[in-house]
């Protein structure tokens, strides 16, 4: 793999290099995928990849996770294969604290990157993986958006959470 001399090193280059050099059938995931989707998160210093179960998870250029990856859950933002936003939220629920996860969910829902009418599928996906962590945090973050009267903005959701507390 080559990079043009003098070109500044970016996190997108590191993510693409990890994808191209990583185990076969991988896609970027977790916070790397969230950053590629344009969500307001800082990309991690080391890219995260997800590979199909049963494939090697050894790759020094990335943090590698193992999961089932249906083609419907793969997208290509900025030219780099990544998990779909709904899968990214599930992945991030396991690694982010409740406040950061809430901000991430609020932005994804407000920008209509996640279809709330398909929430039951989101919960099924969250339960699918063995040892899948973060479902409780994800449910709490999505709950204000799931009612019969949907908020119009993340600020409205934050106000609702403060009133409830």
Secondary structure by P-SEA (a helix, b strand, c coil): ccccccccccaaaaaaaaaaacccbbbbcaaaaaaaaccccccccbbbbbbcccccccccccbbbbbbbccccccccccbbbccaaaaaaaaaacccaaaaaaaaaaaaaaccccccaaaaaaaaaacccccccaaaaaaaacccccccccccaaaaaaaaaaac
